């Protein structure tokens, strides 16, 4: 789908626009939120809240960035606000880490090995400090460009490059350390 741009935001029917945004970006936003809260149920709830907030704020979208970037910024801020909230610190729901198996492997053994490695990688990414985790997530999982990430996080592109390099370095150290312990 083509990027939904500012002229559509001024369209009469905001409900249709929100429906389209939810169809186009809903799953990605939920995954982004999950990378912050580490809980599927909470991520679903926050994603719904994000789209409600987006609906209420459509008139404030100025078109200085893509609507996707604007939506990501809302999602990141809402996730961070949730993590800072009393509720988040006081009431912790059970972990609900979901994993979708890769069915394309030739053998069961390869599938199991790949699943284990994927889970270890996802776990290692989730354990990174937030400033590295969000950059790694947006770059590798959402396939955002350095420029898009800089716009979403409202930091300089060189800062994004540095965080990406440092995040990969920390991940490499942690993953090599866990492999050494398992051998």
TAKA-V310293 format. One record per backbone hydrogen bond with DSSP energy under -0.5 kcal/mol. NH is the residue of the N-H (numbers start at 1). CO is the residue of the C=O. E is the energy in kcal/mol with one decimal. If there is no record, write none. Layout:
BEGIN
nh=NH co=CO e=E
nh=NH co=CO e=E
END
This chain:
BEGIN
nh=8 co=5 e=-1.2
nh=9 co=5 e=-0.8
nh=9 co=6 e=-1.0
nh=10 co=6 e=-1.1
nh=11 co=8 e=-1.4
nh=14 co=12 e=-1.2
nh=17 co=13 e=-1.3
nh=18 co=14 e=-2.7
nh=19 co=15 e=-2.4
nh=20 co=16 e=-2.2
nh=21 co=17 e=-2.6
nh=22 co=18 e=-2.8
nh=23 co=19 e=-2.3
nh=24 co=20 e=-2.6
nh=25 co=21 e=-3.2
nh=26 co=22 e=-1.7
nh=29 co=25 e=-2.9
nh=30 co=26 e=-2.3
nh=31 co=27 e=-2.3
nh=32 co=28 e=-2.4
nh=33 co=29 e=-2.8
nh=34 co=30 e=-2.5
nh=35 co=31 e=-1.8
nh=36 co=32 e=-0.6
nh=36 co=33 e=-1.5
nh=37 co=33 e=-2.3
nh=38 co=34 e=-2.8
nh=43 co=39 e=-2.5
nh=44 co=40 e=-2.3
nh=45 co=41 e=-2.2
nh=46 co=42 e=-3.0
nh=47 co=43 e=-2.2
nh=48 co=44 e=-1.9
nh=49 co=45 e=-2.1
nh=50 co=46 e=-2.5
nh=51 co=47 e=-2.0
nh=52 co=48 e=-1.9
nh=53 co=49 e=-2.7
nh=54 co=50 e=-2.7
nh=55 co=51 e=-2.4
nh=56 co=52 e=-2.3
nh=57 co=53 e=-1.4
nh=58 co=54 e=-0.6
nh=58 co=55 e=-0.9
nh=60 co=57 e=-1.9
nh=61 co=57 e=-0.5
nh=61 co=58 e=-1.3
nh=67 co=4 e=-0.9
nh=70 co=66 e=-2.1
nh=71 co=67 e=-2.6
nh=72 co=68 e=-2.7
nh=73 co=69 e=-2.3
nh=74 co=70 e=-2.0
nh=75 co=71 e=-2.4
nh=76 co=72 e=-2.9
nh=77 co=73 e=-2.6
nh=78 co=74 e=-2.7
nh=79 co=75 e=-2.4
nh=80 co=76 e=-2.6
nh=81 co=77 e=-2.6
nh=82 co=78 e=-2.3
nh=83 co=79 e=-2.3
nh=84 co=80 e=-1.7
nh=85 co=81 e=-1.0
nh=85 co=82 e=-0.8
nh=88 co=82 e=-0.5
nh=89 co=85 e=-1.6
nh=90 co=86 e=-2.3
nh=91 co=87 e=-2.9
nh=92 co=90 e=-0.6
nh=93 co=91 e=-0.6
nh=96 co=38 e=-0.5
nh=98 co=96 e=-0.6
nh=101 co=99 e=-0.6
nh=103 co=101 e=-0.8
nh=105 co=102 e=-0.6
nh=111 co=107 e=-2.1
nh=112 co=108 e=-2.7
nh=113 co=109 e=-2.6
nh=114 co=110 e=-2.8
nh=115 co=111 e=-2.7
nh=116 co=112 e=-2.4
nh=117 co=113 e=-2.5
nh=118 co=114 e=-2.7
nh=119 co=115 e=-2.7
nh=120 co=116 e=-2.5
nh=121 co=117 e=-2.6
nh=122 co=118 e=-2.9
nh=123 co=119 e=-2.8
nh=124 co=120 e=-2.6
nh=125 co=121 e=-2.7
nh=126 co=122 e=-2.4
nh=127 co=123 e=-1.2
nh=128 co=124 e=-0.5
nh=128 co=125 e=-1.3
nh=132 co=129 e=-1.4
nh=133 co=129 e=-2.7
nh=134 co=130 e=-2.7
nh=135 co=131 e=-0.6
nh=136 co=132 e=-2.8
nh=137 co=133 e=-2.9
nh=138 co=134 e=-2.4
nh=139 co=135 e=-2.5
nh=140 co=136 e=-2.8
nh=141 co=136 e=-0.7
nh=141 co=137 e=-1.7
nh=142 co=137 e=-1.7
nh=144 co=138 e=-2.9
nh=149 co=145 e=-2.6
nh=150 co=146 e=-2.6
nh=151 co=147 e=-1.9
nh=152 co=148 e=-2.6
nh=153 co=149 e=-2.9
nh=154 co=150 e=-1.0
nh=155 co=150 e=-1.6
nh=160 co=156 e=-1.7
nh=161 co=157 e=-2.4
nh=162 co=158 e=-2.3
nh=163 co=159 e=-2.7
nh=164 co=160 e=-2.5
nh=165 co=161 e=-2.4
nh=166 co=162 e=-2.9
nh=167 co=163 e=-2.9
nh=168 co=164 e=-2.3
nh=169 co=165 e=-2.1
nh=170 co=166 e=-2.7
nh=171 co=167 e=-2.5
nh=172 co=168 e=-2.6
nh=173 co=169 e=-2.3
nh=174 co=170 e=-2.5
nh=175 co=171 e=-3.0
nh=176 co=172 e=-2.7
nh=177 co=173 e=-2.1
nh=178 co=174 e=-2.0
nh=179 co=175 e=-2.0
nh=180 co=176 e=-2.1
nh=181 co=177 e=-1.8
nh=182 co=178 e=-1.5
nh=183 co=179 e=-1.1
END
